[in-house]
Amino acid sequence: MKKQTRNLCIAAAAFIVLGGAYIALAGQQTEEEETVAIEELTDLDVTDLTYTNTEGTWHLTKTDDAWSYADDAACPIDSTAVQEFVDEIEEITADRKLDNPDADADYGLDAPDYTMELSDGSQTVTVTASVQDSVTYLKANDTVYATTAYLPEGLDQGLNGWIEYENIPYATEDSLTEIVWGDTTVTRVLEEETASADESEASEASDSEDETEEEEVAKWQITDASGTRTIEQDSTMDTFLNVVRNLYVLSCADYGVTDTARKQTYGLDAPQTLKVSYTTEDGTASYTITIGASDGNGGYYAMLDDNGIVLVLEAEGVDTLRSVDLSA
């Protein structure tokens, strides 16, 4: 009986400890989930944003729901992306407000990682941010906050991150009609291939005639320095078609690049050229990509349809395209 009572006491004590731990944990989770609004940004409808990061200082303005680059109105800005970025800044929250903060230098705010100046036309708020290990300190005007939340990713971008550009059109393999890559032209050829039906089936169907079936088989006509030839699609052609259709844009590097001198900067004054023609529901379409020099960081500079916007293509795709050998 004493042993049973002792076991019950141990179980009860364990339950109390576990229950207390659960309550403490629940309280901790509730406390961690609580956030403090950046009061200075509350109800601020930003129409003017200047922000500074390690790349430089960028000034964006909003007129009639459209954002533009203050230093060059001709810059094609992606207004939707900028507005989402501004919304993220306005919604920044903190874990706590420091009522009696120390000197700015104690939080790294004397030399901040980021500076944001936001205005709605009637009031302006300056926010500085310094990342110290896992804690980010924010100073909005004269108020200091601390947060473990991530800052908007856009703060690390420069102007190129906001440039609006056309992506490479997508074409299915079956829709491709012609590809011109440098001095090589690859054209789809649809040939009717006749296949005899099984002899036993043919004899049952007719004593005097063989049944035949006709189907279209895709072949490719290749024209290059060695002449013109027609081939059946093989693994090499599979690789070629796949990489042509899946060249990937990593980012935008520049805009308004139309003169030879500026194109030379990106190796686009004497580029390799890829032209792709394909069918669509509305008829036919095509696009041309010119590919220039390496950006030195895993990509190649390129331009779509000579539109003046310099893109960066993923190097793997370009390298594969250049390595495919379609010669006889």
Helices and strands as residue ranges (DSSP letters): H 2-33, E 36-37, G 39-41, E 48-52, E 57-63, E 66-69, H 79-90, E 93-94, E 96-98, G 104-107, E 114-119, E 124-132, E 135-140, E 143-147, G 153-156, G 159-162, G 173-175, E 176-181, E 184-196, H 199-205, E 212-224, E 227-232, H 235-245, E 249-254, H 260-265, E 272-280, E 283-294, E 299-304, E 310-314, H 315-323
